[in-house]
Amino acid sequence: MDKTACFEAITIGLPHGQPVTVATAANALQLLTEDWPEPRGPRHRDAVDTCLKVIDGHRSSQEVRRALVEAAAEAGYRVS
């Protein structure tokens, strides 16, 4: 189990509070499950699933980054 699977950090501007910077699968999963506002679409579900697979060692950390960017784009959140 790899909770520290790292990737190049991205910052997501959620509609509430300060922008959030994420660089690990565990942080991405926390953001997606605890802090991500409703409504949540199919890309959000894909990103959660990808995080879990990376943490279990079945996918690469770069896949989390890509899935997180896609979920943010789906929701209309700024990514940098």
Phi and psi in radians as a Rosetta constraint file:
Dihedral C 1 N 2 CA 2 C 2 CIRCULARHARMONIC -2.101 0.35
Dihedral N 2 CA 2 C 2 N 3 CIRCULARHARMONIC 1.579 0.35
Dihedral C 2 N 3 CA 3 C 3 CIRCULARHARMONIC -1.371 0.35
Dihedral N 3 CA 3 C 3 N 4 CIRCULARHARMONIC -0.191 0.35
Dihedral C 3 N 4 CA 4 C 4 CIRCULARHARMONIC -1.802 0.35
Dihedral N 4 CA 4 C 4 N 5 CIRCULARHARMONIC 0.245 0.35
Dihedral C 4 N 5 CA 5 C 5 CIRCULARHARMONIC -0.897 0.35
Dihedral N 5 CA 5 C 5 N 6 CIRCULARHARMONIC 1.940 0.35
Dihedral C 5 N 6 CA 6 C 6 CIRCULARHARMONIC -1.713 0.35
Dihedral N 6 CA 6 C 6 N 7 CIRCULARHARMONIC 2.685 0.35
Dihedral C 6 N 7 CA 7 C 7 CIRCULARHARMONIC -2.564 0.35
Dihedral N 7 CA 7 C 7 N 8 CIRCULARHARMONIC 2.987 0.35
Dihedral C 7 N 8 CA 8 C 8 CIRCULARHARMONIC -1.063 0.35
Dihedral N 8 CA 8 C 8 N 9 CIRCULARHARMONIC 2.182 0.35
Dihedral C 8 N 9 CA 9 C 9 CIRCULARHARMONIC -1.018 0.35
Dihedral N 9 CA 9 C 9 N 10 CIRCULARHARMONIC 2.492 0.35
Dihedral C 9 N 10 CA 10 C 10 CIRCULARHARMONIC -2.257 0.35
Dihedral N 10 CA 10 C 10 N 11 CIRCULARHARMONIC 2.637 0.35
Dihedral C 10 N 11 CA 11 C 11 CIRCULARHARMONIC -2.009 0.35
Dihedral N 11 CA 11 C 11 N 12 CIRCULARHARMONIC 2.269 0.35
Dihedral C 11 N 12 CA 12 C 12 CIRCULARHARMONIC -2.035 0.35
Dihedral N 12 CA 12 C 12 N 13 CIRCULARHARMONIC 2.233 0.35
Dihedral C 12 N 13 CA 13 C 13 CIRCULARHARMONIC -1.578 0.35
Dihedral N 13 CA 13 C 13 N 14 CIRCULARHARMONIC 1.612 0.35
Dihedral C 13 N 14 CA 14 C 14 CIRCULARHARMONIC -1.254 0.35
Dihedral N 14 CA 14 C 14 N 15 CIRCULARHARMONIC 2.783 0.35
Dihedral C 14 N 15 CA 15 C 15 CIRCULARHARMONIC -1.232 0.35
Dihedral N 15 CA 15 C 15 N 16 CIRCULARHARMONIC -0.175 0.35
Dihedral C 15 N 16 CA 16 C 16 CIRCULARHARMONIC -2.194 0.35
Dihedral N 16 CA 16 C 16 N 17 CIRCULARHARMONIC 2.476 0.35
Dihedral C 16 N 17 CA 17 C 17 CIRCULARHARMONIC 1.268 0.35
Dihedral N 17 CA 17 C 17 N 18 CIRCULARHARMONIC -2.895 0.35
Dihedral C 17 N 18 CA 18 C 18 CIRCULARHARMONIC -1.374 0.35
Dihedral N 18 CA 18 C 18 N 19 CIRCULARHARMONIC 2.709 0.35
Dihedral C 18 N 19 CA 19 C 19 CIRCULARHARMONIC -1.027 0.35
Dihedral N 19 CA 19 C 19 N 20 CIRCULARHARMONIC 2.615 0.35
Dihedral C 19 N 20 CA 20 C 20 CIRCULARHARMONIC -1.970 0.35
Dihedral N 20 CA 20 C 20 N 21 CIRCULARHARMONIC 2.254 0.35
Dihedral C 20 N 21 CA 21 C 21 CIRCULARHARMONIC -1.768 0.35
Dihedral N 21 CA 21 C 21 N 22 CIRCULARHARMONIC 2.313 0.35
Dihedral C 21 N 22 CA 22 C 22 CIRCULARHARMONIC -2.262 0.35
Dihedral N 22 CA 22 C 22 N 23 CIRCULARHARMONIC 2.383 0.35
Dihedral C 22 N 23 CA 23 C 23 CIRCULARHARMONIC -2.486 0.35
Dihedral N 23 CA 23 C 23 N 24 CIRCULARHARMONIC 0.093 0.35
Dihedral C 23 N 24 CA 24 C 24 CIRCULARHARMONIC -2.371 0.35
Dihedral N 24 CA 24 C 24 N 25 CIRCULARHARMONIC 2.741 0.35
Dihedral C 24 N 25 CA 25 C 25 CIRCULARHARMONIC -1.078 0.35
Dihedral N 25 CA 25 C 25 N 26 CIRCULARHARMONIC -0.678 0.35
Dihedral C 25 N 26 CA 26 C 26 CIRCULARHARMONIC -1.130 0.35
Dihedral N 26 CA 26 C 26 N 27 CIRCULARHARMONIC -0.744 0.35
Dihedral C 26 N 27 CA 27 C 27 CIRCULARHARMONIC -1.152 0.35
Dihedral N 27 CA 27 C 27 N 28 CIRCULARHARMONIC -0.683 0.35
Dihedral C 27 N 28 CA 28 C 28 CIRCULARHARMONIC -1.102 0.35
Dihedral N 28 CA 28 C 28 N 29 CIRCULARHARMONIC -0.752 0.35
Dihedral C 28 N 29 CA 29 C 29 CIRCULARHARMONIC -1.100 0.35
Dihedral N 29 CA 29 C 29 N 30 CIRCULARHARMONIC -0.737 0.35
Dihedral C 29 N 30 CA 30 C 30 CIRCULARHARMONIC -1.070 0.35
Dihedral N 30 CA 30 C 30 N 31 CIRCULARHARMONIC -0.800 0.35
Dihedral C 30 N 31 CA 31 C 31 CIRCULARHARMONIC -1.032 0.35
Dihedral N 31 CA 31 C 31 N 32 CIRCULARHARMONIC -0.840 0.35
Dihedral C 31 N 32 CA 32 C 32 CIRCULARHARMONIC -1.171 0.35
Dihedral N 32 CA 32 C 32 N 33 CIRCULARHARMONIC -0.607 0.35
Dihedral C 32 N 33 CA 33 C 33 CIRCULARHARMONIC -1.648 0.35
Dihedral N 33 CA 33 C 33 N 34 CIRCULARHARMONIC -0.466 0.35
Dihedral C 33 N 34 CA 34 C 34 CIRCULARHARMONIC -1.916 0.35
Dihedral N 34 CA 34 C 34 N 35 CIRCULARHARMONIC -0.552 0.35
Dihedral C 34 N 35 CA 35 C 35 CIRCULARHARMONIC -2.005 0.35
Dihedral N 35 CA 35 C 35 N 36 CIRCULARHARMONIC -0.169 0.35
Dihedral C 35 N 36 CA 36 C 36 CIRCULARHARMONIC -1.328 0.35
Dihedral N 36 CA 36 C 36 N 37 CIRCULARHARMONIC 2.137 0.35
Dihedral C 36 N 37 CA 37 C 37 CIRCULARHARMONIC -1.203 0.35
Dihedral N 37 CA 37 C 37 N 38 CIRCULARHARMONIC 2.773 0.35
Dihedral C 37 N 38 CA 38 C 38 CIRCULARHARMONIC -1.405 0.35
Dihedral N 38 CA 38 C 38 N 39 CIRCULARHARMONIC 2.714 0.35
Dihedral C 38 N 39 CA 39 C 39 CIRCULARHARMONIC -1.351 0.35
Dihedral N 39 CA 39 C 39 N 40 CIRCULARHARMONIC 2.737 0.35
Dihedral C 39 N 40 CA 40 C 40 CIRCULARHARMONIC -2.051 0.35
Dihedral N 40 CA 40 C 40 N 41 CIRCULARHARMONIC 2.215 0.35
Dihedral C 40 N 41 CA 41 C 41 CIRCULARHARMONIC -1.748 0.35
Dihedral N 41 CA 41 C 41 N 42 CIRCULARHARMONIC -2.982 0.35
Dihedral C 41 N 42 CA 42 C 42 CIRCULARHARMONIC -1.097 0.35
Dihedral N 42 CA 42 C 42 N 43 CIRCULARHARMONIC -0.603 0.35
Dihedral C 42 N 43 CA 43 C 43 CIRCULARHARMONIC -1.185 0.35
Dihedral N 43 CA 43 C 43 N 44 CIRCULARHARMONIC -0.570 0.35
Dihedral C 43 N 44 CA 44 C 44 CIRCULARHARMONIC -1.107 0.35
Dihedral N 44 CA 44 C 44 N 45 CIRCULARHARMONIC -0.836 0.35
Dihedral C 44 N 45 CA 45 C 45 CIRCULARHARMONIC -1.061 0.35
Dihedral N 45 CA 45 C 45 N 46 CIRCULARHARMONIC -0.716 0.35
Dihedral C 45 N 46 CA 46 C 46 CIRCULARHARMONIC -1.076 0.35
Dihedral N 46 CA 46 C 46 N 47 CIRCULARHARMONIC -0.718 0.35
Dihedral C 46 N 47 CA 47 C 47 CIRCULARHARMONIC -1.147 0.35
Dihedral N 47 CA 47 C 47 N 48 CIRCULARHARMONIC -0.734 0.35
Dihedral C 47 N 48 CA 48 C 48 CIRCULARHARMONIC -1.059 0.35
Dihedral N 48 CA 48 C 48 N 49 CIRCULARHARMONIC -0.818 0.35
Dihedral C 48 N 49 CA 49 C 49 CIRCULARHARMONIC -1.054 0.35
Dihedral N 49 CA 49 C 49 N 50 CIRCULARHARMONIC -0.742 0.35
Dihedral C 49 N 50 CA 50 C 50 CIRCULARHARMONIC -1.106 0.35
Dihedral N 50 CA 50 C 50 N 51 CIRCULARHARMONIC -0.759 0.35
Dihedral C 50 N 51 CA 51 C 51 CIRCULARHARMONIC -0.980 0.35
Dihedral N 51 CA 51 C 51 N 52 CIRCULARHARMONIC -0.830 0.35
Dihedral C 51 N 52 CA 52 C 52 CIRCULARHARMONIC -1.089 0.35
Dihedral N 52 CA 52 C 52 N 53 CIRCULARHARMONIC -0.700 0.35
Dihedral C 52 N 53 CA 53 C 53 CIRCULARHARMONIC -1.185 0.35
Dihedral N 53 CA 53 C 53 N 54 CIRCULARHARMONIC -0.647 0.35
Dihedral C 53 N 54 CA 54 C 54 CIRCULARHARMONIC -1.168 0.35
Dihedral N 54 CA 54 C 54 N 55 CIRCULARHARMONIC -0.793 0.35
Dihedral C 54 N 55 CA 55 C 55 CIRCULARHARMONIC -1.043 0.35
Dihedral N 55 CA 55 C 55 N 56 CIRCULARHARMONIC -0.606 0.35
Dihedral C 55 N 56 CA 56 C 56 CIRCULARHARMONIC -1.436 0.35
Dihedral N 56 CA 56 C 56 N 57 CIRCULARHARMONIC -0.043 0.35
Dihedral C 56 N 57 CA 57 C 57 CIRCULARHARMONIC 1.491 0.35
Dihedral N 57 CA 57 C 57 N 58 CIRCULARHARMONIC 0.305 0.35
Dihedral C 57 N 58 CA 58 C 58 CIRCULARHARMONIC -1.771 0.35
Dihedral N 58 CA 58 C 58 N 59 CIRCULARHARMONIC -0.119 0.35
Dihedral C 58 N 59 CA 59 C 59 CIRCULARHARMONIC -2.463 0.35
Dihedral N 59 CA 59 C 59 N 60 CIRCULARHARMONIC 2.926 0.35
Dihedral C 59 N 60 CA 60 C 60 CIRCULARHARMONIC -1.556 0.35
Dihedral N 60 CA 60 C 60 N 61 CIRCULARHARMONIC 2.681 0.35
Dihedral C 60 N 61 CA 61 C 61 CIRCULARHARMONIC -1.103 0.35
Dihedral N 61 CA 61 C 61 N 62 CIRCULARHARMONIC -0.506 0.35
Dihedral C 61 N 62 CA 62 C 62 CIRCULARHARMONIC -1.110 0.35
Dihedral N 62 CA 62 C 62 N 63 CIRCULARHARMONIC -0.497 0.35
Dihedral C 62 N 63 CA 63 C 63 CIRCULARHARMONIC -1.194 0.35
Dihedral N 63 CA 63 C 63 N 64 CIRCULARHARMONIC -0.573 0.35
Dihedral C 63 N 64 CA 64 C 64 CIRCULARHARMONIC -1.119 0.35
Dihedral N 64 CA 64 C 64 N 65 CIRCULARHARMONIC -0.813 0.35
Dihedral C 64 N 65 CA 65 C 65 CIRCULARHARMONIC -1.003 0.35
Dihedral N 65 CA 65 C 65 N 66 CIRCULARHARMONIC -0.854 0.35
Dihedral C 65 N 66 CA 66 C 66 CIRCULARHARMONIC -1.072 0.35
Dihedral N 66 CA 66 C 66 N 67 CIRCULARHARMONIC -0.779 0.35
Dihedral C 66 N 67 CA 67 C 67 CIRCULARHARMONIC -1.139 0.35
Dihedral N 67 CA 67 C 67 N 68 CIRCULARHARMONIC -0.645 0.35
Dihedral C 67 N 68 CA 68 C 68 CIRCULARHARMONIC -1.171 0.35
Dihedral N 68 CA 68 C 68 N 69 CIRCULARHARMONIC -0.729 0.35
Dihedral C 68 N 69 CA 69 C 69 CIRCULARHARMONIC -1.087 0.35
Dihedral N 69 CA 69 C 69 N 70 CIRCULARHARMONIC -0.731 0.35
Dihedral C 69 N 70 CA 70 C 70 CIRCULARHARMONIC -1.145 0.35
Dihedral N 70 CA 70 C 70 N 71 CIRCULARHARMONIC -0.692 0.35
Dihedral C 70 N 71 CA 71 C 71 CIRCULARHARMONIC -1.143 0.35
Dihedral N 71 CA 71 C 71 N 72 CIRCULARHARMONIC -0.703 0.35
Dihedral C 71 N 72 CA 72 C 72 CIRCULARHARMONIC -1.135 0.35
Dihedral N 72 CA 72 C 72 N 73 CIRCULARHARMONIC -0.733 0.35
Dihedral C 72 N 73 CA 73 C 73 CIRCULARHARMONIC -1.110 0.35
Dihedral N 73 CA 73 C 73 N 74 CIRCULARHARMONIC -0.736 0.35
Dihedral C 73 N 74 CA 74 C 74 CIRCULARHARMONIC -1.025 0.35
Dihedral N 74 CA 74 C 74 N 75 CIRCULARHARMONIC -0.686 0.35
Dihedral C 74 N 75 CA 75 C 75 CIRCULARHARMONIC -1.486 0.35
Dihedral N 75 CA 75 C 75 N 76 CIRCULARHARMONIC -0.147 0.35
Dihedral C 75 N 76 CA 76 C 76 CIRCULARHARMONIC 1.419 0.35
Dihedral N 76 CA 76 C 76 N 77 CIRCULARHARMONIC 0.393 0.35
Dihedral C 76 N 77 CA 77 C 77 CIRCULARHARMONIC -1.575 0.35
Dihedral N 77 CA 77 C 77 N 78 CIRCULARHARMONIC 2.511 0.35
Dihedral C 77 N 78 CA 78 C 78 CIRCULARHARMONIC -1.267 0.35
Dihedral N 78 CA 78 C 78 N 79 CIRCULARHARMONIC 2.382 0.35
Dihedral C 78 N 79 CA 79 C 79 CIRCULARHARMONIC -2.160 0.35
Dihedral N 79 CA 79 C 79 N 80 CIRCULARHARMONIC 2.343 0.35
